[in-house]
Amino acid sequence: MTVSAAEQEKTGLGNYFIANYPQFSFWSSSYLPDAERAVNSPPRPGVPLGLYLHIPFCRKRCKFCYFRVYTDKNASDISVYLNAITKEVELLSKTGCVGGRPLDYVYFGGGTPSYLSASQLDGLMSRLRAIMPWDSAREVTFECEPGTLQKHKLETLRTHGITRLSLGVENFKPEILQYNGRAHSEDEIYRAFGWARELGFPQINIDLIAGMVGEDWDNWKRCVAKLLELQPDCVTIYQMELPYNTEFSKALRVKDGAARTSLDLIQPAEGTVSPAGNVADWPTKRAWTKYAFDELVKNGYEVSSATTVVKSKANTKFVYREALWRGADMFGTGVASFGHVNGVHMQNLDTWEAYVGKLEAGELPLGRAFPTTERDRLIREVVLLLKTGHLDVDYFRGKYGVDIRTEFREPLAKLDREGWLKVTGEGVDCTPEGLIQIDRHLPAFFDPQYLSSRYT
């Protein structure tokens, strides 16, 4: 069945944004021997090493969330999990792929890492730093939900070397936060941000989501104005997608069951306040993102990617993103976490019982993997770095020995004709309109065998 361009612009079910290549649906447990060989082999020269730690606990599950998270775990369960993830880091630290490399970057993601208490965080980080120190890392990021923060918890994070604090604000309107399943209030946003500024974290990022259910132009403009009052170092604006396994996706009534592209209103849960409005389509979400970017740029910010605006490109880096998109190695630790080592994508087992059980047995909890080719890695870097808005021809020539203007002549020429990017001199640059929607054009660079598969 052919879906029209108009239908494609509606917010349908499924993943819209590209986070990796080849897509996760091609990863398989049959490739686990490749993952084990990669982990136990010496590292490729000059490749940095990072560490991602998935902390899967939340006060509530957001209705648009598709990550592996838990809202029903008690203190004893949490202790079991923290012991398991510490054991995983210990096992990885002894593998051949470390090769004496210090950690270049560390990222605590979730879930809600700030769900942990100050004492739990202190214990976890003390143990982790004894195994794999991050004192010399260029960046240590920690994700926070504003309502879970207290000043003493932030003091603990500062003591353990957190350099980049990322606040999941998403919206400022209480009714929208409540209806979309967020647990924090507007007052908690200002309180948490004030403490973080007072404690002198080197970089504070605020996340917003364009297109939360119930959003409208008037409120979005107020959100951007409130954001500008806070003046964070970095702003990340996501356009809301609806993968298949979210609460919203399960509640949506699909008008066209075959195409799965056109959605009715989401019915409010009993006892919640339902904000007015439909599920925004992609042109609307892009327009909201463009408005926010334009307002931020007017106030001295610079666009650094399709989702990110920073106060200063020279002084505000996002090492985790920049390193990963350029092919860095990363240990992905925690239940269902994704990593990449020595050219092999890998993901951990995705259930609590299987993940913890493997580690209690003293084994790495690998669940599936995918060994990439040199061409896979080239395409991966092209599509991910296009999300920064710029490709450097010399960089790819030096690393892969190819001229990307020749290697990808057809997709580049097509996107140039359509006005999404420009091929100029020694670079490729997205137009402002093209950058905001670059993810929908990235499959043009995929090899044919990876074009028609579900993303996850």
TASULBEL-V652484 format. One record per residue. N is the residue number from 1. D_FIRST is the distance of its C-alpha to the first C-alpha in Angstrom with 2 decimals. Layout:
N/D_FIRST + N/D_FIRST
This chain:
1/0.00 + 2/3.80 + 3/6.44 + 4/9.71 + 5/12.92 + 6/14.50 + 7/12.16 + 8/12.64 + 9/16.32 + 10/16.51 + 11/17.93 + 12/15.42 + 13/16.26 + 14/16.81 + 15/19.03 + 16/19.07 + 17/22.37 + 18/23.31 + 19/26.52 + 20/26.73 + 21/25.60 + 22/24.56 + 23/22.53 + 24/24.14 + 25/21.66 + 26/23.35 + 27/26.77 + 28/28.44 + 29/31.78 + 30/32.25 + 31/33.08 + 32/35.86 + 33/38.61 + 34/37.40 + 35/37.68 + 36/41.14 + 37/42.30 + 38/41.08 + 39/42.90 + 40/46.06 + 41/46.15 + 42/47.98 + 43/45.95 + 44/44.90 + 45/47.56 + 46/47.14 + 47/44.14 + 48/44.75 + 49/44.25 + 50/42.93 + 51/42.77 + 52/40.15 + 53/41.25 + 54/38.85 + 55/40.74 + 56/38.37 + 57/40.40 + 58/39.67 + 59/41.43 + 60/38.15 + 61/34.51 + 62/32.66 + 63/29.69 + 64/27.43 + 65/28.95 + 66/27.08 + 67/30.12 + 68/32.38 + 69/35.09 + 70/37.73 + 71/39.50 + 72/41.71 + 73/43.93 + 74/47.70 + 75/50.27 + 76/50.81 + 77/47.10 + 78/46.98 + 79/50.05 + 80/48.46 + 81/45.39 + 82/47.54 + 83/49.65 + 84/46.57 + 85/45.12 + 86/48.64 + 87/48.96 + 88/45.67 + 89/46.98 + 90/50.25 + 91/48.63 + 92/46.55 + 93/49.65 + 94/51.31 + 95/48.62 + 96/49.10 + 97/46.29 + 98/48.30 + 99/50.85 + 100/53.19 + 101/50.66 + 102/51.21 + 103/48.29 + 104/46.90 + 105/44.86 + 106/44.32 + 107/41.65 + 108/41.95 + 109/38.56 + 110/37.18 + 111/36.97 + 112/40.12 + 113/42.86 + 114/45.22 + 115/44.95 + 116/47.63 + 117/51.22 + 118/53.52 + 119/55.40 + 120/52.28 + 121/51.12 + 122/54.59 + 123/54.79 + 124/51.37 + 125/51.85 + 126/55.40 + 127/54.33 + 128/51.40 + 129/53.60 + 130/56.21 + 131/53.69 + 132/51.73 + 133/53.50 + 134/51.56 + 135/54.60 + 136/53.74 + 137/49.97 + 138/48.77 + 139/46.74 + 140/46.52 + 141/43.83 + 142/43.82 + 143/41.18 + 144/42.67 + 145/41.81 + 146/44.51 + 147/45.67 + 148/46.58 + 149/48.98 + 150/52.74 + 151/55.06 + 152/56.56 + 153/53.14 + 154/52.43 + 155/55.92 + 156/55.04 + 157/51.94 + 158/54.07 + 159/56.68 + 160/54.19 + 161/53.07 + 162/49.81 + 163/49.27 + 164/45.95 + 165/45.27 + 166/41.75 + 167/41.70 + 168/38.50 + 169/39.23 + 170/35.64 + 171/36.98 + 172/40.40 + 173/39.82 + 174/40.97 + 175/38.64 + 176/35.52 + 177/36.89 + 178/37.64 + 179/34.39 + 180/32.33 + 181/34.61 + 182/36.86 + 183/40.39 + 184/42.50 + 185/44.12 + 186/44.70 + 187/48.39 + 188/47.63 + 189/45.69 + 190/48.79 + 191/51.13 + 192/49.24 + 193/48.83 + 194/52.53 + 195/53.63 + 196/51.47 + 197/52.98 + 198/56.46 + 199/56.11 + 200/55.12 + 201/51.82 + 202/51.20 + 203/47.62 + 204/45.88 + 205/42.15 + 206/40.47 + 207/36.79 + 208/35.00 + 209/31.44 + 210/29.79 + 211/27.61 + 212/29.30 + 213/28.61 + 214/31.14 + 215/31.63 + 216/32.61 + 217/34.14 + 218/37.72 + 219/37.61 + 220/35.79 + 221/38.58 + 222/41.16 + 223/39.61 + 224/39.87 + 225/43.44 + 226/44.44 + 227/42.98 + 228/45.13 + 229/48.16 + 230/47.79 + 231/47.38 + 232/45.73 + 233/45.82 + 234/42.07 + 235/39.11 + 236/35.64 + 237/32.88 + 238/29.60 + 239/26.56 + 240/25.48 + 241/22.28 + 242/21.26 + 243/20.64 + 244/19.83 + 245/23.50 + 246/25.24 + 247/27.04 + 248/25.13 + 249/21.71 + 250/23.02 + 251/24.47 + 252/21.60 + 253/20.10 + 254/16.36 + 255/15.62 + 256/11.91 + 257/12.01 + 258/8.41 + 259/7.60 + 260/11.29 + 261/12.05 + 262/14.69 + 263/17.98 + 264/21.10 + 265/24.58 + 266/25.89 + 267/28.71 + 268/32.02 + 269/33.77 + 270/37.02 + 271/39.91 + 272/38.04 + 273/38.10 + 274/34.77 + 275/34.55 + 276/33.02 + 277/29.64 + 278/25.88 + 279/23.79 + 280/24.05 + 281/21.08 + 282/21.13 + 283/23.04 + 284/25.64 + 285/26.10 + 286/26.49 + 287/28.98 + 288/30.94 + 289/31.06 + 290/32.23 + 291/34.86 + 292/36.19 + 293/36.33 + 294/38.12 + 295/40.62 + 296/41.35 + 297/41.88 + 298/44.23 + 299/46.21 + 300/46.66 + 301/43.66 + 302/41.65 + 303/37.92 + 304/37.61 + 305/33.87 + 306/30.57 + 307/31.83 + 308/35.59 + 309/38.56 + 310/42.10 + 311/45.59 + 312/46.50 + 313/44.46 + 314/47.79 + 315/48.85 + 316/45.72 + 317/43.78 + 318/41.00 + 319/42.05 + 320/39.60 + 321/36.61 + 322/38.33 + 323/39.50 + 324/36.28 + 325/34.19 + 326/36.79 + 327/36.61 + 328/39.42 + 329/39.99 + 330/39.59 + 331/40.57 + 332/38.02 + 333/40.16 + 334/39.53 + 335/37.09 + 336/33.53 + 337/34.61 + 338/33.14 + 339/35.46 + 340/35.84 + 341/38.91 + 342/39.87 + 343/36.36 + 344/34.87 + 345/32.48 + 346/33.46 + 347/32.87 + 348/35.36 + 349/35.00 + 350/33.10 + 351/35.28 + 352/38.75 + 353/40.45 + 354/39.16 + 355/39.82 + 356/43.32 + 357/44.18 + 358/43.64 + 359/45.80 + 360/48.49 + 361/48.66 + 362/49.13 + 363/45.84 + 364/43.09 + 365/40.07 + 366/37.35 + 367/34.10 + 368/31.67 + 369/31.75 + 370/30.31 + 371/32.66 + 372/31.59 + 373/32.52 + 374/34.28 + 375/31.12 + 376/29.15 + 377/31.95 + 378/31.97 + 379/28.29 + 380/28.79 + 381/31.71 + 382/30.05 + 383/27.07 + 384/29.35 + 385/32.17 + 386/29.94 + 387/29.75 + 388/33.49 + 389/32.85 + 390/34.81 + 391/34.83 + 392/38.25 + 393/38.27 + 394/41.64 + 395/40.53 + 396/37.80 + 397/40.14 + 398/42.81 + 399/40.72 + 400/38.33 + 401/40.10 + 402/37.21 + 403/36.72 + 404/33.37 + 405/33.32 + 406/33.25 + 407/31.22 + 408/28.33 + 409/29.05 + 410/25.54 + 411/23.92 + 412/27.22 + 413/27.49 + 414/24.01 + 415/24.69 + 416/28.19 + 417/27.09 + 418/24.79 + 419/27.74 + 420/26.71 + 421/29.53 + 422/32.54 + 423/33.90 + 424/37.64 + 425/40.55 + 426/40.38 + 427/37.54 + 428/34.01 + 429/33.90 + 430/31.08 + 431/31.61 + 432/32.16 + 433/28.87 + 434/27.10 + 435/28.84 + 436/27.77 + 437/24.05 + 438/24.51 + 439/22.46 + 440/19.13 + 441/20.33 + 442/21.83 + 443/19.00 + 444/19.87 + 445/22.98 + 446/21.52 + 447/22.12 + 448/19.13 + 449/19.66 + 450/19.17 + 451/16.03 + 452/13.21 + 453/15.18 + 454/15.75 + 455/18.82 + 456/21.37
